[in-house]
Amino acid sequence: MRAVKNLAVVVLLLAASVSAQTVKRLILTDGNYQTATEWKINGDRVKYFSAERGEWEEVPVSLVDWKATDEWNAESTKRNTEEMKQMSEEEVAARKEAESNTPLVAPELRLPAEGGVFLLEELAGKPVLNKVEANKIQENDNVGKNILKRSIIPIASQVQTIELKGAAAKVRVHSATPAIFVDVENDQGAIPGDSFRIVRLEKKKDLRVLARNKLRISGDESTSEKFLQARAEKFSGDWWKVIPLEDLTAGEYAIVISAPGNDGGGIVWDFGVERK
């Protein structure tokens, strides 16, 4: 995550936090909740626009705790109002300046000053910007399978799989060609956009396979990954736009750093594509 370097950015982050808190909560009778920007009751169903997934969903009216919902949202609005009152005129001016300098990707829709990885798509005629959280890969040497092979015949090679936990990513998009914006740093500074790759993942029970490393008895090693064709172009400041050159079919994907001497420290950004 990009380091905060000045007051304007600090205030922008505060404003972003306040803005995030204004997203409503639809609290359920079992104590869980759904974040939503709006909802409406239709018969015995509540239809709401999910702030997390950027699409319309619905639940039965009977599953919503309306008293808890009203109380939480009223308290959230009060808290946000008080926080805004405590901001000095200088802070308000700094916030406006910082907001005006962040990259605009759609009308009234900007990328944040602190960087990250975001997907832009159009949903129900409106542009939606999805933040993709970083995920840690895990290595699986398939020890159990290899022990079984050893009991039958000496192993000529060993396969290691690079995996992500979970059968599906949290972030879902519905476009075959989402715009991908990246602004990520390492110890040397901002990472150039042509270091990022889009990989199609292979689903395997409750895991997603990113790559397979094959180590032969001779010591040679080979890696297989399903890279998609893409190109990167400078967007604004340290922001890059990664453009897929082929459609992303329904399935699971990851954005990875693939550059000489830099494997991203085992961090990727995973997302899924749904059929419309």
N, C-alpha and C positions, 0 to 999 in steps of 0.2 A: 504494500500500500504506500502511495506517495506520501512523503513527509510533509507536514504542515509548516509553511515557511513564513507566513506573515499574517497580520491581523485580519486582512480581508478574507483570507482562506479560513481562518478560525471562525469568523462570523458566518461565513457561508456554510460551514459544517454545522454550526449551531442552528442556522435557519433551516438547513436540510433536516436536522433532527426534529425540529418543531413541526416542519411540514409533514414528516413521516408520522408524527403522533396524531395529526389531524385525520388520518385515515381511520374510519370507524371500525368498531368491532361488533360483530354479530355473535353474541354470547349464547352458547347452547346449554341445554339443561344438564348435560353431563359435565359441565365445567370447561369444556373446550370452546374455542371461538374461531371465527373466520374473519379475516381482515377484508373490508369492502369499502368501495368509494360511494356506493349507493345500493339501495334495494327497494323492492316493491312487493306487496302481497297480492297474489293471484289465487283466489280460492283458498285451498288448503296448503298452498306452497308459497315459499318466500324465494323470489328470484333476486340474486345479488351479483354485482360485478366484482369479482375477486381481485383485490389489490396485489395479491401474490402471483396469480397465474394470468391475469389480464384477460379474463373471459367470463361470460355469464354462466352462473351455476345456480342450483336451487336446492333447498332443503324443505322438509315438511314444517309448517307453522308450529306444530306441536313440539318440535325439538328446540325451539328458540325460547330462551329465558328473557322475555321482553323487559322485565323490571331491572334485571342486572345489565342488560344492554343499554337501556336509557340512562341508568346511573353512571355506568362507566364512560359513555360518550359525553355526558354532561360534565363530568369531572375532568375529562381530557380537554374539552373546549375551554373550561375555566383555567386550567393549568397553562395551556398555551397562551391564553390572553394575558395572564400575569407575567409570563416569561417575556412576551413582546413588550410589555409596559416597562420592564426593567432594563431594556436595551437603551443605551444613550443615543442621542442624535448622531454622534460620530460613528457608532457601531452600525446604525441603520444605513447611513451613507456608505460605509465600507461594504456592507452586505450587498447593497444595490450595485455598487461598482463591480464587486466580485461576480455577481450574477450576470451582469452585462458583458463580462469578458469571457465567460465560459462558452464553449462551442455550441452553436445552435444546430440541431439535427432535424428539427421539424418545427412548425410554428409553435412557439411557447414551450418548446421541449429542448432542454439543454443537457449536455454531459456535465458531470460534476468536476469541480476543481481538483479533487483528490485522486482522480484516475480510476482505473479498474478495467473490467471487461463488460461490455454491454451489447445486447442484441436489439435491433430496431426492426419492427414489423408493423404492418397495418392490420388492425383488427376492428371489424364492424365499422370500417370507414374512418377509424381514428388511429393515429400513430401511437404505438406503445413501446416504451423503452424498458427492457428487462435487464436487471443486473444479474450477472452470472458469478456466483461465488466460487472461490478457489477450492479445489478438492485434492486430497493427498492420494497418490497411487500406492498400491501395495504389490510386493513381489511374491510370486508363488512358484516354488521350485518343484512342485508336484512330487514331493518326497515319497508319499505312499505309493503312487503309481510306479515310480522308479524302483522302489524296493521290490515290488512284484516282478518287474522286468528282470531284475538281477537274479532272481531265483530261477529264471527260465533260460536267459541268455545274457552274456555280458553286454552292457550298454555301450553302443557306439557313439551316442550323442545324448544330450540332456536338454529338455525344453523347459524354459522358464517363462511363465506368463506374467505380464504386467496388467494389473487389474484395478478396477474401481469397485468399491462396495456398493451394494444396492442394485436392483434390477432396472431402475430408471432414475434419471436426473429430476431434480425438483423443478427446474426451469423448463417450460414447454413453449415452443413456438409453433405457429401454424402456417408458416411461409416456407416455400422451397428455396427461397433466396433471401434470407434475412441479412440486413446490413450488420456487420460485426465491427465494433469500435474497441480498440485496445490502447491502454496507456498504463504500462507496467514498468517498474524499475527493479534493477538488481544493484549490487554493490558498485557497479561501474556507471550507473545512471539509467536513463530511459532505454528500453529494449526496442530496437528497430522493428517495424511492422513485418518485414520480410523474414523475420525469425519465427513467426507464428504459423502454425499449420492446423488444418482441420482434419480430424481423424474420425472415421466411422468406427464405432465400437461394435463388438460382437457380444450379443446377449448370451449369458451362460448361467441359468438358474437365477440366483440372487446376486450375481456379479455381472460386470461388463468388462470384457477383455479389450485392452488398449493395444497390446503388442505381444508378440512371441519372440523370445530370444533363444536361438538354438546354439548350444555349445557342443562342438564335436570333440572327440577324444584327442584330436590333433591340436586342440587349443584354438582353432578357428571359431569365430562367432558370427552369426548372422541374425538380423532382426527383420521381422515382417510386420508392417503396419499398413492400414488402408487409408493413405493420404488422399484427400480430394484436391482437385485442381483449384487454385485460388491465386489471387494477386493482391498485393498490398499497395496502398497509396497514402501519402502524407495527407492528414486531414486538417489539424489545427494544433499548434504548439507541439506537445509530445504525443498527441492523439494520432493514431493510425486507423485507417479503414481497411479491413480485410474483406475482399469481395470474392465469394464463391463463383467459380467459372463453370460449375455444373450444379444441377438441381440437387438439393438435399432431400432425399426420399424419407418417408417415415422411418424413424429409428432413433438410435442413441448416438451422440457425437461428443467430441471433446476438442477444445482448442489447446494446443500444446506449443511449447517453445522447443524448436528444433534448429539449433545453430551450433557450429563448431565450438566446443568448449563450454557449451551452456545447454543443459538439459532441463532447465527450469526448476532444479532442486526437487524434482518429484511432484511438482504442483501442476495441475491442469484445471481447466474450466469446462465443466460438463453441462450439456443441455440435451433436450430431446425435441424431435420434430414430429408433430401429430398430423394425421391426415385431416383435411378440411371436411 
